Amino acid sequence: MNQHFCKVGKIRFGLSEVINLKEIEKNYLKFSEEAYNLMQTDSSLSDFLYEEANKLKKLILSLKSANTNDVDAAF
């Protein structure tokens, strides 16, 4: 097999191509809003959603700091 046609190990994807940052931000906002709405009716589900939102927030901040050194003021 010629090396000219072999691309195994030659192609690398960036994080922005693998992880959709806008989708993660939408999920973060959705979880935060649902957690706030459920605070009075179902506190255990609300706590769970807040924890998931915090995990997503950390992921968003780490991805943004990996791309640039500027941190978004919304978070």
Secondary structure, 3 states (H helix, E strand, C coil): CCCCCCCCCCCCCCHHHHCCHHHHHHHHHHHHHHHHHCCCCCHHHHHHHHHHHHHHHHHHHHHHHHHCCCCCCCC
